[in-house]
Amino acid sequence: MDIEKLKGDATADVDSRHSELTSLSLRIHQNPEQGFNEVNASSWLCEYMESNGFSVERGICQLPTAFRASYGAGGPIVALLAEYDALPGLGHGCGHNIIGTAAAGAAVAARQAADQLGGRIVVIGTPAEEIHGGKAIMAERGAFTDVDVAMIVHPGTADVISIKALACISLDVEFFGKAAHAASTPQEGINALEAMILSFNGINSLRQHITEQARIHGIITRGGEAPNVVPDHTAGVFLVRAPDESQLEELKGKVLNCFQAAALATGASLQCKWTDYYAPIITNQALADAFAANMRTLGRNPQDPADRAFGSSDVGNVSALVPIIHPVIAIAPPDISLHSPEFTAAAAEEGGHRGLIDGAKAMAITAVDVLASPELMIKIREDFLAAR
């Protein structure tokens, strides 16, 4: 079997689909949908996979916008993870239109290798990465139990082999006080907004005394109804991040103390709930090395991960179960930040299209490597077990 020919055929297939892939990416970009509401994006991706011979199961894991598209038979099973949710207010400021479309394009390009070598190519549609950790839910519900390796390519501002992602957990917070006229009888009120503000101040003081890579940030989602009424109910959402699970657990207690102290100081009652846990990503080095070599054949020179963490991703929850990589492909200059209007624009411009095509090619030919080489699959499994 001529593996290089199969790789050449896969890259040629992606090139032949340049117009339809960029059109699909732009269609998703122009119709941004937030987590668990990606009805159009999920449907368009499923239709694309079905039109190219994949068997598609919609609504997997009891999530209406999740899906699984499969081609081939036997093993190994190579999964390409698709994301397609948008950010509130920013649209596709993280480029998930590129992620979802690149996974689809790579899978279609790898069909011929699956036909000739055996094994299966699977696209798993994973909703709500940005806010609700859809992959974490899907992992708990068995979406990845039969997967041998998984890949996802994220757009960014540099070509990077793998990323460092922080452990992250969400905290929903509410304070309940007592309403009163803010001018005539303020002494009769209990100010829930003051409790929230004191909590922010406590967290700001805490930031001086946490590890360098830890992060605490949040927003007030309810602050009161009128300026002349003492607010009796406020709400907020916070994210707490740390380099690993043990440091996150310690930081959670310190953060919670800030809210409890504010409740004690103001007399407001506190209700809070930890939700949506994102685990740190465990990169499979053997798979990453194969992907990096393939990126170099495309004219890109991926670098080792920087010391600064990328952020957090529910890919980490999958990485505890399956050998996985999460490389980054540059679509914009280094001075542009992800989750910004400028990155939203880049995800629909020529640099975004190049990243989409190169990302699809790199995943497709890495899938060929996995299907063609039992030795690589053995090394991938060894690395996975050693890293656990």
VENFEN-V609563 format. One record per backbone hydrogen bond with DSSP energy under -0.5 kcal/mol. NH is the residue of the N-H (numbers start at 1). CO is the residue of the C=O. E is the energy in kcal/mol with one decimal. If there is no record, write none. Layout:
NH	CO	E
NH	CO	E
//
This chain:
3	1	-1.1
6	2	-1.8
7	3	-2.3
8	4	-2.6
9	5	-2.8
10	6	-2.0
11	7	-2.5
12	8	-2.2
13	9	-2.1
14	10	-2.0
15	11	-2.3
16	12	-2.4
17	13	-0.9
17	14	-1.0
18	15	-1.6
21	17	-2.9
22	18	-2.5
23	19	-2.0
24	20	-2.0
25	21	-2.6
26	22	-2.5
27	23	-2.2
28	24	-2.1
29	25	-2.4
30	26	-2.7
31	27	-0.5
31	28	-0.8
32	29	-0.5
37	34	-2.2
39	37	-2.0
42	38	-2.4
43	39	-1.9
44	40	-3.0
45	41	-2.3
46	42	-2.4
47	43	-2.6
48	44	-2.0
49	45	-2.3
50	46	-2.6
51	47	-2.3
52	48	-0.6
52	49	-1.0
53	50	-1.7
54	49	-2.3
55	70	-2.8
56	54	-0.6
57	68	-2.9
58	56	-0.5
59	66	-2.1
60	66	-0.8
62	59	-0.8
63	60	-1.9
64	62	-0.5
66	63	-1.9
67	125	-1.2
68	57	-2.1
69	123	-2.9
70	55	-2.8
71	121	-1.7
73	119	-1.0
78	76	-0.6
78	120	-2.8
79	77	-0.6
79	149	-2.8
80	122	-3.0
81	79	-0.5
81	151	-2.8
82	124	-2.5
86	33	-2.6
87	91	-3.3
90	87	-0.8
91	87	-1.7
93	91	-1.5
95	92	-1.0
98	95	-1.2
99	95	-1.5
100	83	-1.0
100	96	-2.4
101	97	-1.5
102	98	-2.8
103	99	-2.0
104	100	-1.7
105	101	-2.8
106	102	-2.6
107	103	-2.1
108	104	-2.1
109	105	-2.0
110	106	-1.4
111	108	-1.3
114	110	-1.8
115	111	-2.4
116	112	-2.1
117	113	-2.9
118	114	-1.7
119	73	-2.1
120	76	-2.2
121	71	-2.4
122	78	-2.8
123	69	-2.7
124	80	-1.9
124	122	-0.6
125	67	-2.6
125	123	-0.6
126	82	-3.0
126	124	-0.6
127	125	-0.6
132	128	-0.7
133	128	-0.9
134	128	-1.3
136	133	-0.7
137	133	-1.6
138	134	-2.5
139	135	-2.7
140	136	-1.9
141	137	-1.3
142	139	-1.3
143	138	-2.7
145	142	-1.1
147	144	-1.2
148	77	-1.9
149	77	-1.7
150	323	-2.1
151	79	-2.0
152	325	-1.1
154	327	-2.5
156	329	-2.2
160	158	-0.7
160	328	-2.0
161	303	-2.9
165	163	-0.6
166	311	-3.6
167	242	-2.4
168	278	-2.6
169	240	-2.0
170	275	-2.5
171	238	-2.7
172	273	-2.7
173	171	-0.5
173	236	-2.8
174	271	-2.7
175	234	-2.2
176	269	-2.5
177	232	-2.6
178	190	-2.2
182	228	-2.4
185	181	-1.1
188	185	-1.6
189	186	-1.7
190	178	-2.1
192	190	-0.9
192	231	-3.0
195	191	-1.3
196	192	-1.6
197	193	-2.7
198	194	-2.9
199	195	-1.7
200	196	-2.0
201	197	-2.3
202	198	-2.5
203	199	-2.4
204	200	-2.6
205	201	-1.9
206	202	-2.2
207	203	-1.9
208	205	-1.1
209	206	-2.4
210	207	-0.9
214	211	-1.4
215	241	-1.8
217	239	-2.1
219	237	-2.2
221	219	-0.6
221	235	-1.8
222	235	-1.8
229	226	-1.5
230	180	-2.9
234	175	-2.0
235	222	-2.0
236	173	-2.4
237	219	-2.0
238	171	-2.4
239	217	-3.3
240	169	-2.5
241	215	-3.2
242	167	-2.1
248	244	-2.1
249	245	-2.3
250	246	-1.7
251	247	-2.3
252	248	-2.4
253	249	-1.2
254	250	-1.3
255	251	-2.5
256	252	-2.5
257	253	-1.6
258	254	-1.0
258	255	-0.7
259	255	-1.1
260	256	-2.4
261	257	-2.6
262	258	-1.5
263	259	-2.1
264	260	-2.1
265	261	-2.4
266	262	-1.9
267	263	-2.1
269	176	-2.7
271	174	-2.7
273	172	-2.1
275	170	-2.6
278	168	-3.4
279	277	-0.5
283	281	-0.7
284	324	-2.3
285	283	-0.8
288	284	-2.4
289	285	-2.7
290	286	-1.8
291	287	-2.3
292	288	-2.7
293	289	-2.2
294	290	-1.8
295	291	-2.4
296	292	-1.9
297	293	-1.1
298	294	-0.6
298	295	-1.1
299	296	-1.6
300	295	-1.9
303	159	-2.7
310	164	-3.2
311	164	-0.6
316	313	-1.6
317	314	-0.6
318	314	-0.9
319	315	-2.2
320	316	-0.8
321	318	-2.2
322	318	-2.1
323	148	-0.6
325	150	-1.2
328	160	-2.3
329	154	-2.4
331	156	-2.8
332	156	-1.1
336	333	-1.8
339	93	-2.7
340	93	-0.6
344	340	-2.1
345	341	-2.1
346	342	-2.1
347	343	-1.9
348	345	-1.8
349	346	-1.5
352	346	-0.8
353	349	-2.1
354	350	-2.5
355	351	-2.1
356	352	-2.3
357	353	-2.4
358	354	-2.8
359	355	-2.5
360	356	-2.3
361	357	-2.3
362	358	-2.7
363	359	-2.1
364	360	-2.4
365	361	-2.6
366	362	-1.6
367	363	-2.3
368	364	-1.7
369	365	-1.8
370	366	-2.1
371	367	-2.5
372	368	-2.4
373	369	-1.7
374	372	-0.6
377	373	-1.9
378	374	-2.2
379	375	-2.1
380	376	-2.6
381	377	-2.1
382	378	-2.4
383	379	-2.6
384	380	-2.1
385	381	-2.4
386	382	-2.3
387	383	-1.6
388	384	-0.7
388	385	-0.6
//
